[in-house]
Amino acid sequence: MSTLAHLLVDLLSTAPALVPIYREHLALHDALLPDLFMAQVASWVSGTMHAPGAHTIEGGAGGDAARTLVGVIETHLTSGDAEVRELISLSFLDSVDASPANEVLRLHFGPSLRAEAARRDGWNEQ
């Protein structure tokens, strides 16, 4: 069963571009705020994360990097402990739902993320 620490290691090793975002998060908050960081991951992968100068930080739902990162999240949704499953179900999916790129990101969802999104939000599984 994976824990929050396992999820973080997998996210940061799969998407090294998240490392500076993680470091900035820790510097700003003096600790990891898991809900907020998962929202930042969702913003980054959807291409909607903005830096202080209001420019978009490179990310985006297209391509292999997003597909791989969403695959990591999918794996942890199925293998994670209750804290990890709740974090993904609430923070990640809420952020994806609020993102203008949610339709593109949903294309990368595996069966567990699709089912959870459908259960939570009434999304139509296709």
C-alpha positions in Angstrom: 0.0 0.0 0.0 1.5 3.3 -1.0 1.7 6.3 1.3 1.9 10.1 0.7 5.7 9.8 0.7 5.6 7.1 -2.1 3.2 9.3 -4.1 5.5 12.3 -3.8 8.6 10.4 -4.8 6.9 9.0 -7.8 5.4 12.3 -8.9 8.8 14.2 -8.6 10.8 11.4 -10.2 8.3 11.0 -13.1 8.0 14.8 -13.7 11.3 16.5 -12.7 9.8 19.9 -13.7 7.6 19.5 -10.6 10.7 19.7 -8.3 11.1 23.5 -8.4 7.3 23.8 -7.8 7.6 21.5 -4.8 10.6 23.4 -3.5 8.8 26.7 -3.8 5.7 25.2 -2.1 7.9 24.1 0.9 9.6 27.5 1.0 6.3 29.4 1.0 4.5 27.2 3.5 7.3 25.9 5.7 5.8 22.4 5.3 4.1 20.2 2.8 0.4 21.0 2.4 -0.7 17.9 0.5 -4.0 19.2 -0.7 -2.5 22.4 -2.1 0.4 20.6 -3.7 -1.9 18.2 -5.5 -3.8 21.2 -6.8 -0.5 22.6 -8.0 0.3 19.3 -9.7 -3.1 19.4 -11.5 -2.6 23.0 -12.5 0.9 22.2 -13.9 -0.2 19.2 -15.8 -3.2 21.1 -17.2 -1.0 24.0 -18.3 -2.9 26.5 -16.1 -0.2 27.1 -13.4 1.0 30.7 -13.3 4.3 32.1 -11.9 4.4 35.3 -9.9 4.9 37.3 -13.1 1.6 35.9 -14.5 3.3 33.8 -17.2 2.2 30.2 -17.5 4.6 27.6 -16.2 5.4 25.0 -18.8 3.3 21.9 -18.3 0.3 20.9 -20.4 -2.0 17.9 -20.8 -0.6 16.9 -24.2 2.1 14.4 -24.7 3.8 11.6 -22.9 4.8 13.5 -19.8 1.2 14.2 -18.9 0.1 10.7 -19.8 2.8 9.2 -17.6 2.1 11.5 -14.7 -1.6 10.8 -14.8 -0.6 7.1 -14.9 1.3 7.5 -11.7 -1.7 9.2 -10.1 -3.9 6.3 -11.3 -1.6 3.7 -9.8 -1.6 5.4 -6.5 -5.4 5.8 -6.5 -5.6 2.0 -6.7 -2.7 1.1 -4.5 -2.6 4.0 -2.0 -3.7 4.1 1.6 -6.8 6.0 2.6 -4.9 9.3 2.9 -3.5 9.0 -0.7 -6.9 7.9 -2.2 -8.7 10.8 -0.5 -6.0 13.3 -1.6 -6.3 12.2 -5.2 -10.1 11.9 -5.1 -10.6 15.3 -3.6 -7.6 17.6 -4.4 -6.5 16.3 -7.8 -9.9 15.7 -9.2 -11.4 18.9 -7.9 -8.5 20.8 -9.5 -8.9 19.0 -12.8 -12.6 19.6 -12.7 -12.0 23.4 -12.3 -9.4 23.4 -15.1 -10.2 24.6 -18.6 -8.1 21.6 -19.8 -10.1 19.0 -17.9 -11.5 17.4 -21.1 -7.9 16.9 -22.4 -6.7 15.5 -19.1 -9.6 13.1 -18.8 -8.4 11.5 -22.0 -5.4 10.3 -20.0 -7.4 8.9 -17.1 -7.2 5.2 -16.5 -10.2 3.2 -15.4 -9.9 4.1 -11.7 -9.6 7.8 -12.2 -12.5 7.7 -14.7 -14.7 5.8 -12.3 -13.8 8.0 -9.3 -14.5 11.2 -11.4 -17.8 9.7 -12.5 -18.8 8.7 -9.0 -17.9 12.1 -7.5 -19.0 14.5 -10.2 -21.4 12.6 -12.3 -19.0 12.7 -15.3 -20.1 10.5 -18.1 -17.6 7.6 -18.4 -16.7 7.1 -22.1 
